[in-house]
Amino acid sequence: MVVIRLSRGGAKSAPFYNIVVADSRNRRDGRYIERLGFYNPVGKEGAENVRIATERLTHWTSKGAQMSDTVARLVKQQKPAA
C-alpha cells in the first residue's frame, strides 16, 4: 500500500519532517517515492512552517494513497489559509 506520511530529519531537539509518498513496508525514514513538502513544528513564528504540493497530493490520493493522521491534520489546517 502507498502512504503519505512524515519522514523525520533535523537534530535531536529540533525536529524537521519531510512529507513523503512511500510504500508502507519501508521504514519511516527509509526509501520514498516522492517528496511532497515539509513540516517544521519548531519553526519561528511568521516563517513558513508547512508547505505541501497540493496538486501532487491530490494526484497520489486519486491513485489510492492513504494519508497518515498527522498529514491529514496538516492538510486540513492549510486549506483555509490557502
Protein Blocks (a to p, Z undefined) as FASTA:
>chain_A
ZZdddddedjfklccdddddddfkbcfklccfbdcbdcdfkbcehiafbdcdfklmmmmm
mnopacdfklmmmmmmmmmmZZ
